[in-house]
């Protein structure tokens, strides 16, 4: 996870050195999931908006006709100088508390929205937000997290709007400083209505029992009184198509909220609750769930827990494994998440190296578009095409097809061949179950978490991130 931003030092006793760590970070009754809401991977009419048509050379508030329709630019203009970072001839330039506002409605709703952004010229960093209106601009609601533009090259921020009906959008600069920002290449996917999820509702269990809240981590859906309670609150029955990821307070709440919107049910395994398989006395026994998600464990699994996890997968369950870079021991117990996962796979009573991969002791920062192409349901599934994966201090995997012929890489480092080395994400099967692994906790981080924890919006960093996690979730649940 983002070691470069956290500024938090940890001691790893096992290695005996002071090391810079990675960042980020009475129960209600069960609820019935809402009907699924499915997005359509179809561009809205007139989009992408590249700001190539129209002319506006002054910051004074005014409207301009662009390729997608009429927009009001407040304290903003269309810039075409060498200092304006852009694709093509021009981009929007915004200063102070300026904004870019659509004066027209998208009648097909809005699913995923992406916005290209950068600092103008040599100006300092600036912050901005995306807002959406479902009533023709009478009122707006913030979508996702506040974004900080830190580079002088266009980066892409992704937002899951998921609003049906008429929608209009607004980009707001929020730091109120004179530092200027450029915006370009706004994409909007249309959004359908409601459908019933193919294969019915599945139950996803997110682990909160193995140090996922240690240190600055926040790798759970929701935290109540310092604990990842079994049922996130408010109740997930209150989630609608327009509910923001801040409905819950965990740093992976965007993932959970998205699964509920697709018609599924999510729970958490609290600290002190046993991981078991086949124990009918345990209401959270793995046999009661389709998929077990474990995001960067910081406590080693017991022998009994390792047997339970292995048998769960072997008998048809889905296991979503997320690790982090080496030297990321948040609770100072001497175990990093790569070591914990490798111990599970090499030191269990069911089978050694059952999944056909191991986690390397490395630490990489990279945005890679070196991805598997074709019809793989994880990389090109119902939630869209995955074209890249961004790591902010993560680990790679080495694949071993001899141990498991089903193992396959999904994303590799940019400089790697698409073979058995330096995989950033991979999948395999074991018995009748399925396994997915991603080598960094950054992508699942939605940028909002418990008070006092500092997390970053990797989920919204690019449009491929939620697609990868959701496609993989549905694949693990045998829905695609």
VOBA-374809 format. One line per 4 residues: number of its first residue (from 1); for each residue x, y, z of C-alpha. Coordinates in nm, 2 decimals, always signed. Layout:
<torvexs>
NUM = X:Y:Z  ... $
</torvexs>
This chain:
<torvexs>
1 = +0.00:+0.00:+0.00  +0.11:+0.36:-0.06  +0.43:+0.37:+0.13  +0.53:+0.70:-0.03 $
5 = +0.24:+0.89:+0.13  +0.19:+0.75:+0.47  +0.47:+0.91:+0.66  +0.43:+0.64:+0.93 $
9 = +0.72:+0.44:+1.06  +0.69:+0.09:+1.20  +0.93:-0.15:+1.36  +0.94:-0.50:+1.21 $
13 = +1.08:-0.70:+1.50  +1.15:-1.01:+1.29  +1.38:-0.81:+1.07  +1.51:-0.58:+1.35 $
17 = +1.51:-0.26:+1.16  +1.32:+0.07:+1.15  +1.14:+0.07:+0.82  +0.90:+0.29:+0.63 $
21 = +0.56:+0.12:+0.63  +0.27:+0.11:+0.38  -0.02:+0.34:+0.46  -0.38:+0.32:+0.47 $
25 = -0.47:+0.28:+0.76  -2.53:-0.48:+1.98  -2.53:-0.60:+1.61  -2.84:-0.54:+1.38 $
29 = -3.04:-0.83:+1.24  -2.96:-0.97:+0.90  -3.10:-0.78:+0.61  -3.24:-0.88:+0.27 $
33 = -3.04:-0.75:-0.03  -3.20:-0.50:-0.26  -3.26:-0.58:-0.62  -2.95:-0.57:-0.84 $
37 = -2.87:-0.27:-1.05  -2.66:-0.33:-1.35  -2.45:-0.08:-1.55  -2.41:-0.08:-1.92 $
41 = -2.07:-0.04:-2.07  -2.20:+0.20:-2.34  -2.08:+0.56:-2.38  -2.34:+0.83:-2.32 $
45 = -2.43:+1.03:-2.63  -2.17:+1.30:-2.70  -1.90:+1.14:-2.48  -1.61:+1.13:-2.43 $
49 = -1.59:+1.51:-2.39  -1.24:+1.63:-2.50  -1.31:+2.01:-2.49  -1.19:+2.03:-2.85 $
53 = -1.49:+2.23:-2.98  -1.60:+2.57:-2.86  -1.40:+2.88:-2.76  -1.39:+3.05:-2.42 $
57 = -1.08:+3.25:-2.34  -1.18:+3.43:-2.02  -1.25:+3.31:-1.67  -1.58:+3.51:-1.64 $
61 = -1.87:+3.27:-1.59  -2.03:+3.18:-1.92  -2.17:+2.89:-2.13  -2.00:+2.72:-2.42 $
65 = -2.12:+2.46:-2.66  -1.90:+2.15:-2.66  -1.92:+1.82:-2.84  -2.15:+1.67:-2.57 $
69 = -2.37:+1.98:-2.53  -2.38:+2.31:-2.35  -2.16:+2.36:-2.04  -2.13:+2.65:-1.80 $
73 = -1.77:+2.73:-1.71  -1.74:+2.93:-1.38  -1.40:+3.08:-1.32  -1.28:+2.85:-1.60 $
77 = -1.19:+2.87:-1.96  -1.08:+2.65:-2.25  -0.70:+2.66:-2.26  -0.47:+2.58:-2.56 $
81 = -0.13:+2.70:-2.44  +0.17:+2.48:-2.39  +0.11:+2.51:-2.02  -0.23:+2.35:-2.05 $
85 = -0.20:+1.98:-2.01  -0.43:+1.82:-2.26  -0.50:+1.55:-2.52  -0.55:+1.73:-2.85 $
89 = -0.57:+2.10:-2.89  -0.72:+2.22:-2.57  -0.86:+2.13:-2.23  -1.06:+2.31:-1.96 $
93 = -0.86:+2.52:-1.71  -1.02:+2.60:-1.37  -0.90:+2.83:-1.09  -1.01:+2.94:-0.74 $
97 = -1.34:+2.76:-0.66  -1.44:+2.73:-1.03  -1.65:+2.46:-1.18  -1.75:+2.29:-1.50 $
101 = -2.13:+2.22:-1.52  -2.34:+2.04:-1.77  -2.65:+2.24:-1.88  -2.82:+1.92:-2.02 $
105 = -2.94:+1.59:-1.89  -2.81:+1.25:-1.97  -3.13:+1.06:-2.03  -2.97:+0.72:-2.01 $
109 = -2.83:+0.78:-1.66  -2.46:+0.76:-1.56  -2.26:+0.46:-1.46  -1.88:+0.49:-1.44 $
113 = -1.74:+0.84:-1.50  -1.38:+0.91:-1.56  -1.21:+1.25:-1.57  -0.86:+1.34:-1.69 $
117 = -0.69:+1.59:-1.46  -0.35:+1.76:-1.40  -0.19:+2.07:-1.25  -0.18:+2.36:-1.49 $
121 = +0.18:+2.46:-1.59  +0.40:+2.46:-1.29  +0.12:+2.55:-1.04  +0.10:+2.36:-0.71 $
125 = -0.14:+2.08:-0.63  -0.51:+2.14:-0.62  -0.82:+1.94:-0.51  -1.15:+1.88:-0.69 $
129 = -1.46:+1.67:-0.67  -1.73:+1.53:-0.90  -2.10:+1.61:-0.82  -2.41:+1.46:-0.98 $
133 = -2.77:+1.58:-1.00  -3.08:+1.36:-1.07  -3.32:+1.66:-1.09  -3.18:+1.87:-1.37 $
137 = -2.94:+2.07:-1.16  -3.18:+2.17:-0.88  -2.95:+1.99:-0.63  -2.63:+1.80:-0.64 $
141 = -2.46:+1.52:-0.44  -2.09:+1.45:-0.42  -1.98:+1.13:-0.59  -1.68:+0.94:-0.44 $
145 = -1.38:+1.10:-0.28  -1.21:+1.44:-0.32  -0.93:+1.41:-0.57  -0.59:+1.58:-0.54 $
149 = -0.41:+1.66:-0.87  -0.04:+1.62:-0.81  +0.12:+1.58:-1.15  +0.17:+1.79:-1.47 $
153 = +0.06:+1.50:-1.69  -0.30:+1.39:-1.72  -0.41:+1.13:-1.47  -0.75:+0.96:-1.48 $
157 = -0.99:+0.96:-1.18  -1.28:+0.71:-1.19  -1.61:+0.75:-1.02  -1.90:+0.50:-0.99 $
161 = -2.21:+0.72:-1.02  -2.46:+0.45:-1.09  -2.77:+0.67:-1.13  -3.05:+0.58:-1.36 $
165 = -3.29:+0.84:-1.52  -3.18:+1.19:-1.60  -2.84:+1.29:-1.47  -2.61:+1.59:-1.51 $
169 = -2.26:+1.63:-1.38  -2.04:+1.90:-1.23  -1.67:+1.92:-1.17  -1.59:+2.15:-0.87 $
173 = -1.25:+2.28:-0.78  -1.25:+2.28:-0.40  -0.92:+2.42:-0.26  -1.02:+2.78:-0.34 $
177 = -0.66:+2.86:-0.42  -0.53:+3.04:-0.73  -0.35:+2.72:-0.84  -0.51:+2.62:-1.17 $
181 = -0.61:+2.27:-1.28  -0.67:+2.12:-1.62  -0.95:+1.88:-1.70  -0.99:+1.67:-2.02 $
185 = -1.12:+1.35:-2.16  -1.44:+1.31:-1.95  -1.61:+0.98:-2.02  -1.95:+0.87:-1.91 $
189 = -2.10:+0.52:-1.93  -2.48:+0.51:-1.96  -2.67:+0.33:-1.68  -2.96:+0.09:-1.73 $
193 = -3.23:+0.02:-1.48  -3.28:-0.27:-1.24  -3.23:-0.64:-1.33  -3.21:-0.96:-1.14 $
197 = -2.86:-1.09:-1.10  -2.78:-1.40:-1.30  -2.73:-1.69:-1.07  -2.91:-1.52:-0.77 $
201 = -2.78:-1.35:-0.47  -2.44:-1.47:-0.32  -2.29:-1.41:+0.02  -1.95:-1.25:+0.06 $
205 = -1.76:-1.26:+0.38  -1.49:-1.00:+0.44  -1.23:-1.09:+0.70  -1.18:-0.84:+0.99 $
209 = -1.02:-1.09:+1.23  -0.66:-1.09:+1.12  -0.53:-0.74:+1.18  -0.70:-0.57:+0.89 $
213 = -0.75:-0.27:+1.12  -0.39:-0.28:+1.26  -0.19:+0.05:+1.25  -0.31:+0.27:+0.98 $
217 = -0.49:-0.01:+0.79  -0.86:-0.01:+0.74  -0.92:-0.31:+0.51  -1.28:-0.37:+0.61 $
221 = -1.63:-0.26:+0.50  -1.73:-0.08:+0.81  -1.60:-0.01:+1.17  -1.83:+0.02:+1.47 $
225 = -1.67:+0.11:+1.80  -1.34:+0.01:+1.67  -1.45:-0.33:+1.55  -1.55:-0.47:+1.21 $
229 = -1.89:-0.59:+1.33  -2.06:-0.88:+1.15  -2.32:-0.66:+0.99  -2.20:-0.32:+0.86 $
233 = -2.42:-0.03:+0.96  -2.64:+0.12:+0.85  -2.81:-0.19:+0.72  -2.73:-0.28:+0.37 $
237 = -3.11:-0.30:+0.29  -3.09:+0.08:+0.28  -2.85:+0.08:-0.01  -3.00:+0.22:-0.34 $
241 = -2.85:+0.28:-0.68  -2.75:+0.63:-0.57  -2.59:+0.54:-0.23  -2.23:+0.66:-0.20 $
245 = -1.95:+0.44:-0.08  -1.94:+0.65:+0.23  -2.26:+0.46:+0.33  -2.01:+0.26:+0.54 $
249 = -1.68:+0.38:+0.70  -1.43:+0.11:+0.60  -1.16:+0.17:+0.33  -1.31:-0.11:+0.11 $
253 = -1.67:+0.01:+0.16  -1.69:+0.10:-0.22  -1.63:-0.27:-0.30  -1.90:-0.38:-0.05 $
257 = -2.15:-0.12:-0.16  -2.10:-0.21:-0.52  -2.16:-0.58:-0.45  -2.49:-0.50:-0.27 $
261 = -2.59:-0.29:-0.56  -2.54:-0.59:-0.78  -2.79:-0.78:-0.56  -2.55:-0.97:-0.32 $
265 = -2.51:-0.98:+0.06  -2.19:-0.88:+0.25  -2.08:-0.96:+0.60  -1.76:-0.91:+0.81 $
269 = -1.58:-1.16:+1.03  -1.50:-0.97:+1.35  -1.19:-1.00:+1.56  -1.21:-1.30:+1.79 $
273 = -1.44:-1.50:+1.56  -1.31:-1.83:+1.44  -1.25:-1.92:+1.08  -1.40:-2.26:+1.05 $
277 = -1.54:-2.48:+0.78  -1.80:-2.74:+0.85  -1.88:-2.63:+1.20  -2.26:-2.60:+1.22 $
281 = -2.23:-2.43:+1.56  -2.05:-2.13:+1.40  -2.30:-1.90:+1.23  -2.02:-1.75:+1.03 $
285 = -1.87:-2.08:+0.92  -1.72:-2.05:+0.57  -1.97:-2.31:+0.44  -2.24:-2.04:+0.47 $
289 = -2.07:-1.81:+0.22  -1.98:-1.82:-0.15  -1.67:-1.60:-0.13  -1.42:-1.52:+0.15 $
293 = -1.23:-1.19:+0.10  -0.91:-1.14:+0.30  -0.74:-0.80:+0.23  -0.38:-0.78:+0.37 $
297 = -0.39:-1.00:+0.68  -0.15:-0.90:+0.95  -0.20:-1.19:+1.18  -0.08:-1.54:+1.08 $
301 = -0.35:-1.80:+1.03  -0.37:-2.08:+1.29  -0.33:-2.44:+1.18  -0.71:-2.50:+1.22 $
305 = -0.78:-2.18:+1.02  -0.55:-2.29:+0.74  -0.72:-2.62:+0.71  -1.06:-2.45:+0.71 $
309 = -0.96:-2.21:+0.43  -0.81:-2.49:+0.22  -1.11:-2.72:+0.26  -1.35:-2.43:+0.18 $
313 = -1.18:-2.37:-0.15  -1.13:-2.73:-0.23  -1.51:-2.79:-0.18  -1.62:-2.51:-0.41 $
317 = -1.57:-2.18:-0.23  -1.41:-1.87:-0.37  -1.10:-1.71:-0.20  -1.00:-1.35:-0.28 $
321 = -0.65:-1.30:-0.15  -0.49:-0.95:-0.13  -0.14:-0.90:-0.01  +0.10:-0.60:+0.02 $
325 = +0.47:-0.54:-0.01  +0.74:-0.70:+0.20  +0.81:-0.50:+0.52  +0.45:-0.40:+0.58 $
329 = +0.41:-0.54:+0.93  +0.15:-0.31:+1.07  +0.11:-0.47:+1.41  +0.48:-0.54:+1.47 $
333 = +0.42:-0.92:+1.53  +0.70:-1.02:+1.29  +0.48:-1.12:+1.00  +0.42:-0.93:+0.67 $
337 = +0.12:-1.03:+0.46  +0.33:-1.20:+0.19  +0.48:-1.42:+0.46  +0.13:-1.49:+0.60 $
341 = -0.01:-1.59:+0.26  +0.29:-1.80:+0.17  +0.27:-1.98:+0.51  -0.09:-2.06:+0.43 $
345 = +0.00:-2.22:+0.10  +0.31:-2.41:+0.21  +0.23:-2.51:+0.57  -0.11:-2.66:+0.58 $
349 = -0.26:-3.01:+0.63  -0.45:-3.02:+0.30  -0.19:-2.97:+0.02  +0.13:-2.78:-0.02 $
353 = +0.13:-2.51:-0.29  -0.23:-2.58:-0.39  -0.29:-2.27:-0.59  +0.02:-2.27:-0.81 $
357 = +0.17:-1.94:-0.71  +0.39:-1.78:-0.44  +0.43:-1.42:-0.33  +0.77:-1.25:-0.39 $
361 = +0.95:-1.04:-0.13  +0.95:-0.72:-0.34  +0.80:-0.38:-0.33  +0.69:-0.21:-0.65 $
365 = +0.52:+0.11:-0.75  +0.38:+0.09:-1.11  +0.08:+0.14:-1.33  +0.09:-0.15:-1.57 $
369 = -0.12:-0.20:-1.89  +0.06:-0.53:-1.95  -0.26:-0.73:-1.91  -0.41:-1.06:-2.04 $
373 = -0.65:-0.98:-2.33  -0.93:-1.18:-2.48  -1.24:-1.33:-2.31  -1.11:-1.41:-1.96 $
377 = -1.41:-1.33:-1.74  -1.20:-1.15:-1.48  -1.03:-0.92:-1.73  -1.33:-0.88:-1.96 $
381 = -1.64:-0.97:-1.76  -1.99:-0.83:-1.70  -1.85:-0.52:-1.51  -1.63:-0.41:-1.80 $
385 = -1.29:-0.45:-1.96  -0.98:-0.43:-1.74  -0.69:-0.25:-1.92  -0.45:-0.16:-1.63 $
389 = -0.36:-0.21:-1.27  -0.19:+0.05:-1.04  +0.03:-0.05:-0.75  +0.15:+0.19:-0.48 $
393 = +0.39:-0.04:-0.30  +0.28:-0.39:-0.37  +0.43:-0.74:-0.43  +0.45:-0.96:-0.73 $
397 = +0.38:-1.33:-0.77  +0.57:-1.62:-0.92  +0.35:-1.87:-1.10  +0.42:-2.25:-1.09 $
401 = +0.20:-2.43:-1.35  +0.37:-2.76:-1.25  +0.21:-2.73:-0.91  -0.13:-2.62:-1.05 $
405 = -0.19:-2.63:-1.42  -0.49:-2.39:-1.39  -0.28:-2.09:-1.26  -0.27:-1.80:-1.49 $
409 = -0.14:-1.45:-1.47  -0.38:-1.16:-1.53  -0.16:-0.85:-1.51  +0.22:-0.84:-1.52 $
413 = +0.48:-0.57:-1.46  +0.52:-0.34:-1.76  +0.87:-0.48:-1.85  +0.78:-0.85:-1.79 $
417 = +0.68:-1.11:-2.04  +0.33:-1.26:-1.99  +0.48:-1.57:-1.83  +0.54:-1.71:-1.49 $
421 = +0.73:-1.42:-1.34  +0.64:-1.08:-1.20  +0.26:-1.12:-1.20  +0.07:-0.84:-1.03 $
425 = -0.26:-1.04:-1.03  -0.33:-1.40:-1.09  -0.61:-1.66:-1.06  -0.63:-2.04:-1.03 $
429 = -0.87:-2.32:-0.93  -0.83:-2.58:-0.65  -1.06:-2.87:-0.62  -1.40:-2.73:-0.72 $
433 = -1.32:-2.38:-0.59  -1.16:-2.07:-0.73  -0.88:-1.83:-0.61  -0.79:-1.48:-0.70 $
437 = -0.49:-1.28:-0.58  -0.39:-0.91:-0.62  -0.04:-0.81:-0.49  -0.13:-0.47:-0.34 $
441 = -0.40:-0.34:-0.10  -0.39:+0.01:-0.27  -0.64:-0.07:-0.55  -0.92:-0.17:-0.32 $
445 = -0.87:+0.14:-0.10  -1.16:+0.38:-0.17  -1.00:+0.67:+0.02  -1.24:+0.69:+0.31 $
449 = -1.20:+0.51:+0.64  -1.22:+0.53:+1.02  -1.14:+0.86:+1.19  -0.77:+0.90:+1.24 $
453 = -0.67:+0.66:+0.96  -0.51:+0.80:+0.64  -0.62:+0.62:+0.33  -0.60:+0.70:-0.04 $
457 = -0.84:+0.66:-0.33  -0.69:+0.37:-0.53  -1.04:+0.24:-0.61  -1.12:+0.56:-0.81 $
461 = -0.77:+0.59:-0.96  -0.88:+0.44:-1.29  -1.19:+0.28:-1.43  -1.02:-0.06:-1.44 $
465 = -0.98:-0.10:-1.07  -1.34:-0.16:-0.97  -1.40:-0.36:-1.28  -1.11:-0.60:-1.18 $
469 = -1.23:-0.65:-0.83  -1.60:-0.69:-0.92  -1.54:-0.92:-1.21  -1.31:-1.13:-0.99 $
473 = -1.57:-1.13:-0.71  -1.84:-1.26:-0.95  -1.61:-1.51:-1.10  -1.52:-1.65:-0.76 $
477 = -1.89:-1.67:-0.68  -1.93:-1.87:-1.01  -2.16:-1.61:-1.16  -1.94:-1.56:-1.47 $
</torvexs>
